[in-house]
Every structure is written in structure tokens, then in C-alpha cells.
Amino acid sequence: STENAMGSTVDSGMQVPEKKPIDHMKTAMKKASNATKQSVQPGRPGDPRMNAAVQAKLEDPDLPLLEALAAGGFVFEDINKPGVKSSEVRDKDGVTVYQRRNQLLRRLRKERKRTQI
């Protein structure tokens, strides 16, 4: 039995399992093992459409960003509709054209930086 905040004695009747000590060496070895199993690039593999858009832009640097996104498979239905601001245009996933364009530019910078090294 234990005493609660109000000063009353409480008997929960529950047994608390004993915690096992952490084997830090075992944990470190497991992490090292997992690191060797991972691909060359850490993190998530990314959207295959964005990967294709990056590849299209790298193969043809003169290709406009929107065409590279379209080549990757992104669909912006309202892009050419009169009266629709380009800042309001979204793809089928609800992501704005600006967000997709910025992500493509970020991925291109990352790829160029990676190949420079």
C-alpha cells in the first residue's frame, strides 16, 4: 500500500514489472547492423512522380518546371483555366503548384550538390 496526495493509504493490488537494464552495446550493434542494410540514400525514397520529374529536368535543363512536373505524372487540371490564379491551382493530391515547384527546385539543388562532391 502507498500514500496518495491526499494522505490516504491506497492499495492498488497491481504488481509493477521489473525493468530490464538496457544493454547499450547490443543496441549500438543493432543500429550498426541496420545502417549497413539501408540503401545508399538515407530517408524515404520519395514520390516516384517527383523522382521522375527530377530525372526529366536533369536530362533536359531547358525543360520548364511545370513540364518537368507533368512529365513526372503530376496533373494540374486548372492550370490554364481563365480567371484562376496560379497560386490557387492544386494537383490531384491537393498540393499547390508552388509547393510542387519548390519541392522540385529543392530536389534539383540537392541532386546537383550531391553530384558535385
C-alpha positions as CSV (number, residue, x, y, z in Angstrom):
1,S,0.0,0.0,0.0
2,T,1.1,3.6,-0.8
3,E,0.0,7.0,0.4
4,N,-1.7,9.2,-2.2
5,A,-1.5,13.1,-2.5
6,M,-4.5,13.4,-0.1
7,G,-2.7,11.4,2.6
8,S,-4.9,8.3,2.3
9,T,-3.4,4.9,2.1
10,V,-4.1,3.2,-1.2
11,D,-3.6,-0.5,-2.1
12,S,-3.7,-0.9,-5.9
13,G,-3.1,-4.6,-5.8
14,M,-1.1,-4.3,-9.0
15,Q,2.4,-5.6,-9.5
16,V,4.8,-3.4,-11.4
17,P,7.0,-5.4,-13.7
18,E,10.7,-5.0,-13.1
19,K,12.5,-3.0,-15.8
20,K,15.3,-4.8,-17.5
21,P,18.6,-2.9,-17.8
22,I,19.4,-1.6,-21.2
23,D,22.3,-3.3,-23.0
24,H,23.8,-0.3,-24.8
25,M,26.3,-2.4,-26.6
26,K,23.6,-4.6,-28.0
27,T,21.6,-1.6,-29.1
28,A,24.6,0.0,-30.8
29,M,25.4,-3.2,-32.7
30,K,21.8,-3.5,-33.8
31,K,21.8,0.1,-35.1
32,A,25.1,-0.5,-36.9
33,S,23.7,-3.7,-38.5
34,N,20.6,-1.8,-39.7
35,A,22.7,1.0,-41.1
36,T,24.6,-1.4,-43.4
37,K,21.2,-2.8,-44.7
38,Q,19.9,0.6,-45.7
39,S,20.3,2.0,-49.2
40,V,22.9,4.5,-50.2
41,Q,20.5,7.3,-49.7
42,P,19.1,7.7,-46.2
43,G,15.5,8.6,-45.5
44,R,12.3,7.9,-47.5
45,P,12.6,7.1,-51.2
46,G,10.3,9.9,-52.2
47,D,7.3,10.2,-54.5
48,P,8.1,8.3,-57.7
49,R,6.4,11.1,-59.7
50,M,8.8,13.7,-58.2
51,N,11.7,11.3,-58.8
52,A,10.7,11.2,-62.5
53,A,10.3,15.0,-62.6
54,V,13.8,15.4,-61.2
55,Q,15.1,13.0,-63.8
56,A,13.3,14.8,-66.6
57,K,14.7,18.1,-65.6
58,L,18.2,16.8,-65.1
59,E,18.1,15.2,-68.6
60,D,16.8,18.4,-70.2
61,P,17.8,21.5,-68.1
62,D,15.8,23.8,-70.5
63,L,12.6,22.0,-69.7
64,P,10.2,24.3,-67.8
65,L,9.5,23.3,-64.3
66,L,5.8,22.7,-64.9
67,E,6.5,20.5,-67.9
68,A,9.0,18.5,-65.8
69,L,6.3,18.0,-63.1
70,A,3.8,17.0,-65.8
71,A,6.4,14.6,-67.3
72,G,6.7,13.1,-63.8
73,G,3.0,12.4,-63.7
74,F,1.6,15.4,-61.7
75,V,-1.7,16.7,-63.0
76,F,-2.7,20.3,-62.6
77,E,-6.2,20.5,-64.2
78,D,-6.9,24.2,-63.6
79,I,-3.5,25.5,-64.7
80,N,-4.8,27.1,-67.9
81,K,-8.3,28.0,-66.8
82,P,-9.1,31.7,-67.3
83,G,-9.7,33.6,-64.1
84,V,-7.8,31.0,-61.9
85,K,-4.7,32.3,-60.1
86,S,-1.7,30.1,-60.4
87,S,-1.3,30.3,-56.7
88,E,-4.7,28.6,-56.3
89,V,-4.0,25.7,-58.6
90,R,-3.7,22.4,-56.9
91,D,-2.9,18.9,-58.2
92,K,-5.0,15.8,-57.7
93,D,-3.5,15.4,-54.2
94,G,-4.5,18.9,-53.2
95,V,-0.9,20.3,-53.2
96,T,-0.4,23.7,-54.8
97,V,1.7,24.1,-57.9
98,Y,4.0,26.4,-55.9
99,Q,4.7,23.7,-53.3
100,R,5.4,21.1,-56.1
101,R,7.6,23.6,-57.9
102,N,9.6,24.5,-54.8
103,Q,10.0,20.8,-53.9
104,L,11.3,20.1,-57.4
105,L,13.8,23.0,-57.1
106,R,14.9,21.8,-53.7
107,R,15.4,18.2,-55.0
108,L,17.3,19.6,-58.0
109,R,19.6,21.6,-55.8
110,K,20.2,18.6,-53.6
111,E,21.0,16.4,-56.6
112,R,23.4,18.9,-58.1
113,K,25.1,19.3,-54.8
114,R,25.4,15.6,-54.4
115,T,26.9,15.1,-57.9
116,Q,29.4,18.0,-57.4
117,I,31.1,16.3,-54.4
